[in-house]
């Protein structure tokens, strides 16, 4: 599984970017929010990814934040919502807007996204109810790159994102990665 790409932006053509990682160009489909927040050609970029394997294609989807990727993964679990439709939803609504629409049961807000009809919007509201709120609390804990690295390390060690984010909240804001991991592990044990 390809979980993250770090490299140079070689091409940009909405909604796809090509990331050159050590001479290998990865085509990555991204939501428009990620597309617009990426740098220009030749600039370095780090994308969290989700790989989808089908009979006829391997597709890589990229995201700037953990919350976007987690929401994408939640969306594709819903019957009738494929990766392209999930990407469309994340392009039309931010994760916070989607969570607000779900919590307030706003069908009209979802149907404004191209490709989402009334029945699909109703299914989304039903299936996502109570599932997006917990994910929204996570990114607030990540204030900088060091904290993002600490969070990834804790998740890689087997801690849940919720527990890892809670441990991040008690760390000093200017802590380094290695010291932060040590302090967070002390907090978690």
N, C-alpha and C positions, 0 to 999 in steps of 0.2 A: 504494500500500500504506500502510495506517495502521500505523505502528510504535510509536507512543507517544501516550498521552493525558494531558494535565495539566489538571485542572479541579476543580470542586466536586462533591461527592457529592450528587446530587439525590434519588435513591431507592435503597433497598436491599431486595431481596427474594430470598433465596437460590435459586439460585446466581447471580442477576443483580444488577448495579448499573447505575445510570444516572449517567454523568458529564457534567455541564454544562460544555462548553468554549465560552466566548464566546457563550453563548446557544443553542448546539446541544447537545441531549441525546443522548449515545451509549449505547445499550444494550450492555452488556458482560457476557458470561458468564465467571465466574471460578471457580477451584477454591475449596473451602471454606477452605483455609489462607489464601488471599488475602482472602477475604470477611471472615474474623474479624480479620485484621490491618489492615483498612482502618479509617479513622476513622468518626465518625458523620455523620449528615446535615448538610450545610452545611460540612463540613471539606474542605480541599484534598486531592487524591489524585493520584498519578502512577502510571499503569499502562503496562507494556510490553504491546503487543498483537500479536495474530495475526489476520489477516482471512481468512476462508474464504468463497469465492464458489461457490454452487451454482445450479442452474437456478431454484430456488424461493426462495432466501434468501441474504442476505449476513449472515454471523455474525462478530461480533467477540469474541475471547477475550482476557482480560486477566490479567496476572501482575505480582506485585510484584518478582520477581527475574529476572535473566537466566537463571539455572539452571532455574527453573520453565518459562520459555518455551522454552528449548532442549530440555528434556526433553519437553515437549508436542509440539514439532515432530518430535522423534525418534520419539515414539509414533505420531503420525498417518501416518508413512511405512510403518508395518507393516500388511500386508494384514489387513483385518478389524477394524482399530482406527480408529474414526472420532473426530472431535473430541469428541463427547459422552462416549465411553468413555475417551478420554485424560483429559478433565477429571475423570471419575469416579475414575480411577486416582490422579490428583494430589490429589483430595479425600480419598481413603482412605489414601494413603501419602505421606509427604514424599519429596522427591527423594532424600535420603540413605537413607531406608528402602527405596525402590524399588531404588536402586543396590545396597544390601546384599542385598536379596532376589535380585537378578540375579546378583551375584557369588557368593552361596552356593547358587544354584539352588534357592530355596525356593518350590516351587509352592504349598504350603499358605498361605503369606503372601499371595500374589497372589489366590488363589481366595476369600479373605475379603472382597475388594472386591466390592460388588454389581455383577452383570453380567459378571464374569470367571469363566468356567468352566475346567475342567482343560485343555482343548485350547487355549484362548486363552492361558492362563497358560504353557503349554509353548512356544507360539509366541513369546510375549513374552520368555521366558528365552533362547530360541535367538537371536532377532533382536537383542536388546539386549546380549548378552554382549560385553564389551569396549568398549562404546560409551558407557556412562554414567560410568565412572571418570574420564575426562579432563575431563568437564564439571564434576564435583564440585570439582575443584581451583580453578576460577575464582572463585567467590564469596568464598572465604577471603581473596583479595587485596583485595577491596573492603571497606574499613573504614568509609567514610563517604560522604556525598552527593558531595563534591568528587571522590573517587576514582571513584565511579560515573560522574560526568560525564566525567572524563578517559578512563575505559575506553570509554564510548560514542563520544567524539570520535576515539579511535584506531581503533576498529572502523569508524567512518564514513570514515576516511581510507584504509581498505583493509587494515589489519593484522588478523590473525586474533585471535580472543578469547584464545587461548592466549598469543600473543606479547604482546598488550596487557596481560594479567594479569601476565605475567612482568616487564614494564617497571614496572608499578605497585608491585611488591614492593620495588624499590630506591628508591622515592620517600620523602621524609620524610613522616611521618603527617599533619602539619599544613599541607602544601603547598596553595596555592590552585590553582584550575582552570587558569588560563592558564599559570602557572609550571610546574605539573605536566605539562601537555601538552608544553611546550618541553623539560623535562627527560626526559620519556618518549621524545620523538622523538629526542633525542640518544642515548639508550640504544639505541633500535631501529635507528639508522643507523650 
